[in-house]
């Protein structure tokens, strides 16, 4: 009962903070979607860092360590690489967005390439990738609340309550509600992840080194990369691919717009890699469960952290862990909802259907889309099976297809045409869809390739096709210069 009360109290605190965040602000489209571009280092840091600590990290990070061993370290590496890229990449994005008063990611592409059609395509790719990501947060929320409340609240009830709370404060406060709740969530997660990561190995094994010795003795080879499958090649290619896609998620990209100046990104690029180290403590929880909660298979590996906590702590403390877990679902969930509804209202509706719509109409429509997207996500959460994990990986590979066109747009003389950018993204997305739905791997496509090559993440194939198509179509569709035109007339 005490666990349930603590989880309920934290949910109410999240709702209160989310609602209160709008105080003193006129919630027009710019305030609602990008916080009036007024956030300082701390808020931008938390909005970006908030994307690392989702239910996928809290449950999936510990679960992946429990089930797979060494390959889990890819989660630690790709964010760090993405932050290094962000040092150079994000300031020009922010400058362009501020100059043109942009409020969404497709807005950026449409304006850079002078192509509303490209903006609509990027919005569709974004929404397709975001819905499974939201489903994942709700699924995690259901698991956390059911386990931490000792079964007092069903997974279905938890999903409905969580969706209702997030919908309410997103409609009222938009991105400001997300930022305020990020402060509480990151403080709690920081404290609990570090405490659990140190306490569980010492309590159950005596020390961290003893824990790893015991695992190595019981399961030789578990703590090293396998020779094939999730090998070193898989690790390197997955880290690189997910690092390129990291800032291509529409909600992460839009959090860039909220900053009040560009120096904030350079500061954050130096601090955020250190913040990644907290993930190690989440992994330690998963490793601690390997010998103490044996036999979890399939999707049940995600329960390893909570199963070990139920064995180790009093109910009230399990409630505290559950409350932190609830916030890891609500905060990213609210960012995803804000972004997806902005994309549909601003970039699909205004971009393709009603170009004369003003900001007030778009802001109203964005709020109407919030409960609609939430209902769709709840539907998938309650009906969908394991295909959601496949959809999430597909989502990551989807958004990575935006990277080549985005990076090329930052160069002083961009030789990529709007047709090249459009066709490259379409080609990449098609390859991702086909390879994901047919579960094909590089080893199956190129059986004669060397073993090291066979484990490369299949997403690279899509990126390779994207770049080739982008380059070829851009060469063919280069705008004719004034000199070319005069030469043609002379003939």
N, C-alpha and C positions, 0 to 999 in steps of 0.2 A: 504493500500500500504506500509506504514511504517513497519508493522509487517512482510510482505513478504520480504522486503529488509533486515531486521535484520536476518531472518531465512536463506536467501540465503547467506548473508555474513558469518554467522557461519559455514555453510556447506562448503564454500570455504576455510575458515580457517582450518577446519578439514582435508580437502584434502591436503592443503599446508603442515600442520604439519606432516601428515602421510607420505607424499612424502619425506620431508626434513629429517625425522628420520634416513634414511639409510646413510646419509652423513658420510664419513670417515670409513665406515664398508664394508668389503667384504662380500656380502650376500650369504655365504655358508649355508648349511642346519642347522648347529648349531646356527649361527647368526640369521637366518630367523625364526626358530621355537622357540628357547629359549634364544634369545638375547645374545648368547655367554656366558651364565651363569655369567653375569657381573653386574646385577642390584643390587643397594643398597637398604636400608630400604624403602626409599620413593617410588621408582618405584614398588617394590614388594608389598608394602602396597596398592598402587593405582591399580595395576593389580588385587589384591585380593578384595579390596574394590569396585573396578569397577564392580565386578560381583553382588554386592548388588543393585547398582543403575542402573537397566535396565528399559526399558519402562514398564515392568511388575510391578515394584515398583512405578514408577512415576504415571502411570495411574491405574494399578491394586491395588496398596496399598491404594490410596485415594478412588478408586471405591469400594474396598472390605469394607472399613470403612463405606462408604455411604450406601452400600447395605446390609451388614451383621451385622455391629455393633461390639460387643466385640470380636468375633472370629478373627478379623483382627490382634489381638496382637500376633498370632502365628508367623507372619512374623518378628516381633521384637525379639522373643525368640529364634528361631532355629539357626540363624546366631551366636548369642552369645554363645550358647552351642557348635556349631561347632568350634569356635575359641578357646574355652577352650580345646577341644580335640586336636586341632592343636598344642598346646604347646608341647605335647609329641609325636604326630604322625608324624609331618612333618620333623623334623630334621633327623630321620633315613631314611626317603624316599629320602631326598635331598642328604645325604651322599652316598647312594647306586647309585643314578642317576649320581652323579658326578664321582664316581669311575668307573662306566661302560659306561660313556659318552652317557647316554640315552637322547632321544629327544621327547619321547611320553609316554603316559600312558600304552598302550599295551606292549611296549618295557619293562616296569617295570615288568609286570606280566610274560611275556615270559622268561625274564632273571631269575627272582626269582624262577620260577617253572621249568626252563629248558624245556619249551614247546612252540615252535613256534605256534602250533595249538591254545593254550590258548590265545596267543597274538592276533591272527586273530579274535577269538571270542570276546575278549574285544574291539577290534577296531570296529567290526560290531555293538556291543551294543552301543558303543560311538557315532558312526555316526547316528544310529537310534534315539538316544536321542537328538542329537544336531540339526538335521534338523528342528523339530518342534520348538525348542528354537529360532532358527534363524527366522523362520516364525513369531513367536510372536513379535520379535523386529521389523520386517518390517511392520507387521500389526499395531503395536503401532505407528510407524513412520508415516504411512498413516493417522491415526486418528489425530495425533498431528499437522501435517502440514496443513491438510484440515481445521481443526478447528481454528488454530492460524492464518491462512492466510485468514480467513473469506470466505472460499470456493474458493479463487482465484486459488489455485492449487488442482487438484483432487487427491484423495487418490492413484489412480493407477499411476499417474505421479510421486507422491512423493516416492512411493515404488521403481519405476524404477530408479529415480535419486539417492536415498539413496543406492540402491544396486550397482549402477555404481561407486559411490564415494568410498564405502568400498572396492569393488573389486580392484579398481585402486591402492589404497595405500597398501592393503594387498599384492598384487603381488610384489610391489616394496620394501616394508619395513618389511613385516611380523610382528612379535610381537613388534618390536621397534615402529612401527607406532601406535599400540594400546596403548603402554605405554605413548607416548608423548601426544596423545589425551586424555588419562585418566586424565592428570594434569589439562587441561582446563575444562573437563567435571565435575570433582569432585569439583573444585573451584566454578563453576557456580551453580551446584546443591546444594552445601552446602549453598551458599548465598541465593538462591531463595527459597529453601525448608524452611529454618529457617524464612525468611521474610514472606512468605505466611502463614506459620503455626502460626505465631504470629499476623500478620496484619488482616487476614480474620476473625478470631473469634472476635477480638476487634472491627473491623469496623462494622460487622453485628450484634454482640450481646452485645458488651460492654466489655466483658472479657471472658477468657476460662471457668471459673466456671459458668458464666451465660449461655454460649452456652450449656454446659452439662445439666444444670438445665432445659433449654428450651426443649432440645431433650427428656429428661426423662419425662417431663410433657406431651409433644405431643405424644411420642411413649414409653409408659411404658415398661420396660423390654428389650429395644433395646440395652442398654449399659451393659447388663449382658449376661452370656452364657445361651443358651436355655437348657431346661431339656433333650431334646433328639435331635439327628442330630449333629449339631456342638456344642456339649456339652463339659464339662471340660475333659471328657475321650478322645473325638475326638482331643481336643486341645493338651493334653499331648502326645498322640500317634503320632500326626502329627508333633509336634515339634521334638520329638525324631527321628522319621523316616527321616525327611528332614535334621536334623543335621548330621545324619550318612551319608546321601547321598551328603552333601554339597561339600566336597572335592573330591568326586568320579566323578563329571563332568569332562570330559577330559580336557577342557580348564582351569578349576581351578587347577586341578592336575598338568598340565604342567606349570602353572605360578610358581609353587614351584621350578622347575628346573632353573628358570631365576636368582635366588638369588646368590650372590657371597659368602655368608657364612651362616651357620645354625643359628647363633645368631639372625639373622633378624626375623625368625619365632617366637622366644620367645618374642622379642620386640613387634612384631605386635599382638601377642595373648593378650598382655596386653592393647594395644591401640584400636584395632578394636571393642571390645564390646562397648566402649564409642561411637565410630563412629556410631554404630547401633542406638543410641538414636535419630539421625537425622530423622529416619523413623517416629518418633512420630509426627514431624511437618507435614510430608506428610499425616498422619492419620488425624491430626487436620483439614487439608484442606477438606478432605472427610466428616468429621463430620460437618464442617461449612456449607457444601452444602445440608445437609439432609433436613433442613426446607426451605432453600432459593431456591433450584432447585428441587422441589418435582417431583415425578412421573417417574423418570428414571427407566427402567426395563431391565432385561436380560443383554446383552452385553453393553447396553447404560450406565450402571452405571460407566463404565470406563471414560465417558466423564464428570463426575461430577466436577473435578477440573477445567477443561477448561471452562465449562458452567458458573461456578461461576466467573472465571477470566474475561470472556467476559462481565459479568454484572457489574464488579467492577472497571476494569482498562481501561485506554486509549489504543488504538490499538498498540502504540509503545511498551508498557510494555507487552502486550499479546505476541508480537513478541519476546521479551526477554525470556519469559517463554517457548515459542515454540522452541526457539533456544536451550535452555537447554534440552528440551525434545528430540530434534533431536539428541543431543549428547548421551543421554541415550540409543538411538537405535544404533547409529553408532559404539560406542566403544565396547560394548559387542558383537555386530554383527561382528566386525572385529576379535575379539578374537575367536569367534566360527568358522568363516571362516578359519582362520589360522590353528586352531586345526583340523577341519574336513578334510581339504585337506592334512595335515600332516599324519593323521591316514590312509587315503586311499592310499597315496603314500608310506609311510614308512612301514606300518603294514599290509595292505591288499596286495598291489602290491609286495613289497619286501619280506614280511613275507610269502606269499602263492604262488605267481606266478613267481617271479624272484629273487631268493635268492642271485644271484650274482651281483645285481644292486649296484652301488657305490653311495656315498652321493651326488655327483654332479647330477647323473641321477634322484635320488629321489627328490632333491630340484627342479629340472626342472619340474618333473611330478607334484609335490605339487602345483607349480604355475599354471600349466595347469588346475588342478582340481578346483582352486578358482572360476573362472567364471562359471564352470559347476555346482558346488554346489549352487552358488548364483542364477543361472537361475532356478534350481529345487525349491529353496526356494521361489523365486518370483512367480513361477507357483502355488505352494500351497497357497501362500498368496492371490493371486487374485482369485483362484478357490475354496479354502477350506472354509467350514462354521465354525460352532461352535465346530466341532470335534477337532480343534487345541488345545483348552483348555484341552480336554480329553487327547490329544496326549502329551501335556506338562506334565500333571500329570503322564502319563504313562512313559514319559522320566525320571522324577524324581525317580519313582519306579524302572525303569530299572537300572539306574546307582547305586542305593542303593544296588543292588544285587552284586556289585563288592566288597562291604565293608568287608564281612566275610573273603574272600580269601586274601584281601589286608592286613587286620589287622593280620591274622594268619602268613602271610609271614614275619612280622616284629619280631616275637619271635625268641629267640636264637635257640631253637630246634623246628622247624615247623613240626608238625605231619601230616599236610594236604598234600596230594599228588596232582600231577598235574591232575590226573583223578578226584579226589574229588572236586578240585576247578572248573574244567570244568563242571562237572555234576551239581554241586550246582548252578552255574550261569545260566546254561540252564534251570534247574527246576524252579528257581526263576523268570526268564524272561517269561517262559511259563505261570506260574500262573498269573503274572501281565497282560500279553496279554489277557488271557481268562477272568479274572475278569473285566478288563477295557472294553473290547468289549461287554461283556454281562451286564455291569453296575450292577454287583452283589455286595452286601454289606455283612458284617459280620452278621448283623441281619437276612438276608435272608438265609445265609448258616447255621447259628446256631440259629434258632428261639427260642429254649428253654433256651438260655444263659441269665444271668442276664442283666438288662437294661444297666448298666454301661459298660458292656463288649461289647454290640452290636454296640457302636459308635466308637470302635477302628478302626483306619485307615486300610483299606483292604490291604495296602502295607505290613503290618506286617505279614499277612498270607504268602505272597510270601517269605519274609525274613526267616520266621520260616521253611518253606518247604526247602529253600535253605540250611540252617544250618544243618537240619536233613540229607539231601541227601549228603552234603559235608562230614559230620562226618561218615556216613555209608560207602560211597564209599571209603573214605580215609582208614578206618579200613580194608576193603577188599583188597585194593591195596597197602598196606604197602610193601615197598621193602624188600625182604628177606635178612636177615643179613648173615654174613660169617658163624656164628655158626649154623644157620638154615640150610644152604647149606651143611655143613659137616654132620649134623645130618641126612639129607635126603639121602646123599650118603651112609652112614653107613647102612641104611635100604635097 
